[in-house]
Amino acid sequence: MMRNFNHSDAKDINEAVQLLDGENVKIIAGGTDLLGIMKFGIVPVYPKTIVNIKTIPGMSYIKEEGDILKIGALTTLKQLSKNTEIQQRYNALQQAASNVASPNIRTMGTIAGNICQETRCWYFRAEGNKFNCLKKSGSSLCYALSGDNRYHSIFGATNGCVCVNPSDIAPALVAFGATVITNKRNIPINDFFTVKVGFGQSGMTILENDEIITEIQVPSLLSNTKSAFVKFAMRKSIDFPIVNCAAVIGEGKASICLNAVGGKPRKVTAAEEVIAGEEINEESAEAAANAAIKGAIALPKNKYIIQIAKTMIKRAIIACK
């Protein structure tokens, strides 16, 4: 059940940052994640104030400047999936945006919101804060370690937690080597993700409480470079990934990222080294996929994910042929 909270419409970034300087304040844009967290009482501390940043003008755009593709933080997933430039040159990003949830969610959800969303771990998401888990309290054990871990990490814990990152956009941005621009700093996408644990420290990024994403920057691709995004989920629509993967291959280089297999999107450098500069075929893709899953350690109930991860890498590579 939703409780009372204050709601403020920010006129600009500076005002939004000032409004964030308070107790239990959260940002809202599309609201597709935050409102569910609030409605079901998932976290122990309920927001006192919600700061709406969709009222800030000029934060929704897709444009190229020099050798950089610039995407405003409030650009919706629908806009990403329908943009001609994205479709023609950044296939993995277009495919990732097209695979997020349902048309209604894609119309509301933003690129920044998608990479900042909370984990879907059912212990974390239990209604009424039923499990005050490690991620929310910092003092409890991660319940998934000895509990139902069918959809949890196959590459160990992050800060003691085996939840996974659920974003579809994240692996595409990692594979493209994007940079996240905030009101305070520029963050290479490889450094952007984490698993925050502890009371009042919820989140899956390194963003500080008074930090707001303003733009995503993606380097222009070299000629003859192809990219692809693939996803495995229980349902074809309105579902989060069991595993997803993005690959960017060309000009003797490869960049491949797996997600939903650990607390952070996983750049699989071993697979990149195998496939870079090689002809893409069944054999080379298989070899790269085998290299990528070395070091995977299944929990008692999720060994199947290792095979799915291998298959997703192979399919993403072959799609770049």
PLY file of the C-alpha trace (Angstrom):
ply
format ascii 1.0
element vertex 321
property float x
property float y
property float z
element edge 320
property int vertex1
property int vertex2
end_header
0.00 0.00 0.00
1.28 3.45 -0.91
1.89 5.82 2.00
1.89 9.61 1.97
4.94 11.36 0.55
5.91 14.79 -0.67
6.25 15.36 -4.42
8.38 18.08 -6.01
8.78 18.95 -9.71
12.34 20.08 -10.42
12.80 22.93 -12.90
16.46 22.16 -13.57
19.33 19.96 -12.41
20.50 22.43 -9.77
17.07 22.54 -8.17
16.82 18.75 -8.29
20.17 18.40 -6.51
19.08 20.89 -3.84
15.87 18.95 -3.28
17.87 15.74 -2.89
19.66 17.28 0.09
17.23 15.88 2.59
16.22 12.76 4.48
14.84 9.81 2.49
14.58 11.60 -0.85
14.34 9.70 -4.16
14.41 10.72 -7.82
11.60 9.68 -10.14
11.41 9.84 -13.93
9.46 6.99 -15.55
8.84 5.46 -12.12
8.53 1.91 -13.43
10.84 0.57 -10.70
10.52 3.04 -7.82
6.73 3.03 -7.62
6.65 -0.76 -7.30
9.24 -0.63 -4.53
7.15 1.95 -2.68
3.80 0.26 -3.29
4.90 -3.08 -1.88
7.00 -1.71 0.99
10.11 -3.48 -0.23
12.75 -1.39 1.53
12.87 -0.65 5.27
12.92 3.14 4.81
10.02 4.70 2.89
10.80 7.86 0.87
9.58 11.09 2.46
9.99 13.07 -0.75
9.98 12.22 -4.45
11.78 14.59 -6.83
10.37 14.46 -10.35
13.06 15.19 -12.96
10.84 14.65 -16.01
9.85 18.29 -15.63
13.42 19.34 -16.47
13.49 20.45 -20.13
16.11 19.35 -22.64
17.04 15.98 -21.14
15.48 13.77 -23.81
17.49 13.60 -27.04
19.58 11.41 -29.34
22.25 13.24 -31.33
25.74 12.84 -32.70
28.39 15.44 -31.98
31.81 14.78 -33.43
32.69 11.17 -32.73
30.22 10.78 -29.86
26.61 9.59 -29.79
24.88 11.53 -27.00
21.69 10.30 -25.37
19.80 12.38 -22.84
19.08 10.66 -19.53
15.31 11.04 -19.96
15.26 9.49 -23.43
12.71 6.71 -23.28
13.33 3.12 -24.27
10.70 3.52 -26.98
12.60 6.46 -28.45
15.80 4.40 -28.41
14.16 1.45 -30.13
12.55 3.59 -32.85
15.42 5.98 -33.62
16.74 5.52 -37.16
20.37 6.30 -36.29
20.35 3.78 -33.44
18.72 1.16 -35.65
21.26 1.59 -38.45
24.52 1.93 -36.52
24.04 0.75 -32.93
22.04 -2.44 -33.40
22.79 -3.90 -29.98
21.40 -0.85 -28.23
18.28 -0.80 -30.41
17.72 -4.52 -29.86
18.24 -4.18 -26.12
15.73 -1.32 -25.86
13.21 -3.28 -27.94
13.50 -6.27 -25.59
12.71 -4.44 -22.36
9.38 -5.50 -20.82
6.22 -4.30 -22.61
5.35 -1.40 -24.95
3.84 0.53 -22.04
6.98 0.15 -19.94
9.18 1.17 -22.87
7.05 4.28 -23.34
7.53 5.30 -19.70
10.97 3.93 -18.82
14.14 5.92 -19.51
17.65 4.86 -20.46
19.01 6.20 -17.17
16.30 4.49 -15.17
16.96 1.15 -16.84
20.64 1.10 -15.87
19.85 2.30 -12.34
17.08 -0.16 -11.50
17.21 -2.36 -8.43
17.83 -6.09 -8.49
14.90 -8.46 -8.94
16.11 -10.91 -6.26
12.97 -12.25 -4.63
14.41 -11.97 -1.14
15.14 -8.29 -1.73
11.76 -7.78 -3.45
9.63 -9.60 -0.87
6.56 -7.53 -0.01
6.59 -5.74 3.33
10.37 -6.08 3.71
9.78 -9.69 4.74
13.47 -10.52 4.37
15.68 -7.77 5.77
18.51 -9.14 3.69
22.19 -8.25 3.51
21.56 -5.77 0.70
19.06 -3.82 2.80
20.51 -4.15 6.30
24.22 -4.87 5.92
24.06 -7.15 8.95
22.13 -10.19 7.73
23.28 -13.03 5.54
22.42 -13.16 1.86
19.42 -15.49 2.01
19.92 -16.67 -1.57
23.24 -18.32 -0.73
21.47 -21.17 1.05
17.93 -20.51 -0.19
16.22 -20.41 -3.57
18.99 -19.27 -5.90
17.63 -20.34 -9.28
18.17 -16.88 -10.81
21.25 -15.69 -8.95
24.92 -15.15 -9.69
27.12 -17.76 -11.36
30.25 -15.68 -10.79
30.28 -15.36 -7.01
29.10 -12.63 -4.68
29.51 -8.87 -4.94
29.96 -7.35 -1.48
28.64 -10.62 -0.05
25.43 -10.57 -2.13
24.64 -12.96 -5.00
21.86 -10.91 -6.57
22.18 -10.08 -10.28
21.88 -6.92 -12.32
18.58 -7.05 -14.28
19.20 -4.36 -16.91
18.87 -5.07 -20.63
20.43 -1.73 -21.62
23.52 -2.17 -19.42
25.33 -4.89 -21.41
24.88 -2.97 -24.67
26.36 0.19 -23.14
29.24 -1.79 -21.65
29.97 -3.48 -24.97
29.97 -0.07 -26.70
32.30 1.42 -24.08
29.88 4.14 -23.00
30.40 6.88 -20.43
27.78 7.99 -17.90
27.67 11.76 -17.41
26.27 13.08 -14.12
25.99 16.49 -12.51
29.26 15.71 -10.68
31.51 13.57 -12.90
32.03 11.40 -15.96
31.93 7.68 -15.15
33.24 4.99 -17.52
30.46 2.43 -17.79
32.76 -0.36 -16.55
33.08 1.50 -13.24
29.42 2.48 -12.93
27.87 -0.68 -11.47
28.15 -2.21 -8.02
25.95 -3.85 -5.38
25.34 -1.49 -2.49
24.70 -3.20 0.83
23.73 -1.78 4.18
20.89 0.15 5.76
19.84 3.02 3.51
22.40 2.04 0.86
20.17 0.32 -1.69
21.18 0.56 -5.32
23.10 -1.18 -8.10
25.36 1.73 -9.10
28.05 3.91 -7.55
25.86 7.02 -7.80
25.86 9.18 -4.68
22.66 10.45 -3.07
22.95 13.89 -4.67
24.07 12.62 -8.07
21.86 12.65 -11.18
22.59 11.17 -14.60
22.29 13.83 -17.29
23.59 12.04 -20.39
24.98 8.79 -21.80
27.83 9.06 -24.30
28.71 6.27 -26.74
31.83 6.43 -28.93
31.20 6.26 -32.66
31.87 2.84 -34.13
34.71 2.05 -36.48
33.73 1.12 -40.01
32.72 -2.49 -40.65
31.83 -2.96 -36.99
28.68 -4.93 -36.19
26.82 -5.38 -32.94
24.07 -7.57 -31.56
22.06 -8.14 -28.38
20.43 -11.41 -27.36
18.31 -12.30 -24.37
16.98 -15.41 -22.69
13.93 -15.02 -20.47
11.12 -17.28 -19.31
8.61 -15.22 -21.31
9.17 -13.29 -24.53
7.59 -10.14 -23.13
7.28 -8.42 -19.75
10.09 -10.43 -18.24
13.56 -9.84 -16.91
16.54 -11.70 -18.34
17.83 -15.00 -17.08
20.88 -14.09 -19.19
21.46 -11.40 -21.78
24.50 -10.58 -23.88
25.75 -7.81 -26.16
28.62 -8.10 -28.63
30.41 -5.48 -30.72
32.86 -6.95 -33.25
34.87 -5.49 -36.12
38.21 -4.10 -37.30
40.08 -6.85 -35.46
38.49 -5.99 -32.13
35.72 -7.47 -30.01
33.77 -6.24 -27.01
31.37 -8.66 -25.33
29.30 -8.25 -22.17
27.11 -10.72 -20.27
24.50 -9.57 -17.79
22.10 -11.04 -15.25
24.87 -13.49 -14.31
26.34 -11.44 -11.44
25.96 -8.29 -9.43
27.52 -6.24 -12.23
27.49 -6.60 -16.03
30.42 -8.87 -16.87
32.86 -7.96 -19.62
34.06 -11.36 -20.89
37.59 -10.51 -21.96
38.50 -14.17 -22.44
35.87 -14.49 -25.17
36.97 -11.20 -26.72
40.56 -12.42 -26.99
39.48 -15.64 -28.69
37.23 -14.03 -31.32
39.06 -10.74 -32.03
40.42 -10.74 -35.58
39.12 -14.25 -36.28
36.55 -15.31 -38.82
33.16 -15.63 -37.16
31.76 -19.12 -37.54
30.31 -21.90 -35.39
33.72 -23.11 -34.26
35.20 -19.73 -33.32
32.01 -18.62 -31.59
31.92 -21.87 -29.63
35.54 -21.44 -28.57
34.88 -17.89 -27.42
31.80 -18.97 -25.47
33.73 -21.76 -23.76
36.43 -19.29 -22.74
33.87 -16.88 -21.34
32.32 -19.28 -18.85
35.57 -20.52 -17.36
35.49 -19.59 -13.71
31.72 -19.76 -13.44
30.65 -21.29 -10.13
27.06 -22.42 -9.89
24.98 -22.17 -6.75
22.98 -25.29 -5.79
19.99 -24.44 -8.01
21.35 -22.45 -10.95
23.85 -24.60 -12.79
21.64 -24.40 -15.89
22.48 -20.70 -16.24
26.07 -21.54 -17.20
24.90 -23.32 -20.34
22.48 -20.50 -21.17
25.28 -17.94 -20.77
27.47 -19.95 -23.12
24.67 -20.13 -25.70
23.91 -16.40 -25.46
27.56 -15.49 -26.08
27.71 -17.79 -29.08
24.50 -16.38 -30.56
25.58 -12.77 -30.03
28.90 -13.40 -31.76
27.33 -15.17 -34.75
24.81 -12.34 -35.08
27.79 -10.02 -35.72
28.94 -12.06 -38.72
0 1
1 2
2 3
3 4
4 5
5 6
6 7
7 8
8 9
9 10
10 11
11 12
12 13
13 14
14 15
15 16
16 17
17 18
18 19
19 20
20 21
21 22
22 23
23 24
24 25
25 26
26 27
27 28
28 29
29 30
30 31
31 32
32 33
33 34
34 35
35 36
36 37
37 38
38 39
39 40
40 41
41 42
42 43
43 44
44 45
45 46
46 47
47 48
48 49
49 50
50 51
51 52
52 53
53 54
54 55
55 56
56 57
57 58
58 59
59 60
60 61
61 62
62 63
63 64
64 65
65 66
66 67
67 68
68 69
69 70
70 71
71 72
72 73
73 74
74 75
75 76
76 77
77 78
78 79
79 80
80 81
81 82
82 83
83 84
84 85
85 86
86 87
87 88
88 89
89 90
90 91
91 92
92 93
93 94
94 95
95 96
96 97
97 98
98 99
99 100
100 101
101 102
102 103
103 104
104 105
105 106
106 107
107 108
108 109
109 110
110 111
111 112
112 113
113 114
114 115
115 116
116 117
117 118
118 119
119 120
120 121
121 122
122 123
123 124
124 125
125 126
126 127
127 128
128 129
129 130
130 131
131 132
132 133
133 134
134 135
135 136
136 137
137 138
138 139
139 140
140 141
141 142
142 143
143 144
144 145
145 146
146 147
147 148
148 149
149 150
150 151
151 152
152 153
153 154
154 155
155 156
156 157
157 158
158 159
159 160
160 161
161 162
162 163
163 164
164 165
165 166
166 167
167 168
168 169
169 170
170 171
171 172
172 173
173 174
174 175
175 176
176 177
177 178
178 179
179 180
180 181
181 182
182 183
183 184
184 185
185 186
186 187
187 188
188 189
189 190
190 191
191 192
192 193
193 194
194 195
195 196
196 197
197 198
198 199
199 200
200 201
201 202
202 203
203 204
204 205
205 206
206 207
207 208
208 209
209 210
210 211
211 212
212 213
213 214
214 215
215 216
216 217
217 218
218 219
219 220
220 221
221 222
222 223
223 224
224 225
225 226
226 227
227 228
228 229
229 230
230 231
231 232
232 233
233 234
234 235
235 236
236 237
237 238
238 239
239 240
240 241
241 242
242 243
243 244
244 245
245 246
246 247
247 248
248 249
249 250
250 251
251 252
252 253
253 254
254 255
255 256
256 257
257 258
258 259
259 260
260 261
261 262
262 263
263 264
264 265
265 266
266 267
267 268
268 269
269 270
270 271
271 272
272 273
273 274
274 275
275 276
276 277
277 278
278 279
279 280
280 281
281 282
282 283
283 284
284 285
285 286
286 287
287 288
288 289
289 290
290 291
291 292
292 293
293 294
294 295
295 296
296 297
297 298
298 299
299 300
300 301
301 302
302 303
303 304
304 305
305 306
306 307
307 308
308 309
309 310
310 311
311 312
312 313
313 314
314 315
315 316
316 317
317 318
318 319
319 320
